[in-house]
Amino acid sequence: MLELILGDPVVWGSLLGLAVVLGICFYYVYLILHNTMDNKPN
């Protein structure tokens, strides 16, 4: 069953798309946290 799932190109496309979306989400979380930590009160 696992060989059938991993051999299917549709599954690899879905996993790649999911990895891209998660990568973008983690990047935005990092960006927001980084920018809010660097803000110093005037």
N, C-alpha and C positions, 0 to 999 in steps of 0.2 A: 504493500500500500504506500509506504514512504517513497519507494523508488518511482511509483506512478505519479505521485504528487510533485516530487522534485524534478522529474523529467518533463513536466508540462511547462511550456514556455509562458502560458498565461499566468501560472503561479509565480514564475520569476518576474514577470512584468508587474504583477500586483505587489510583490515584496519590494521590488525596486521603487515603485511609486510610493509605497508606505514608508520606506527608508528616507526618501527625499522629503516627504511631508514632515516626518519626525525630525529630520535634520534642520529643516527650516524653523520648526517650532522651538527646538532647543537653541537655535541661534538667536531667535527673537527674545526668548527668556534670558539668555546671557546678555544680550544687548540692553534690555530693560534694566536688569539688575546692575550691570556695569555702569550705566548712565545715572541711575539713581544713587548709587554709592559714591560716585565722583562729585555729585553736586554738593558744594559747600555753601552753607548759609552766608549771606552777605552781612 
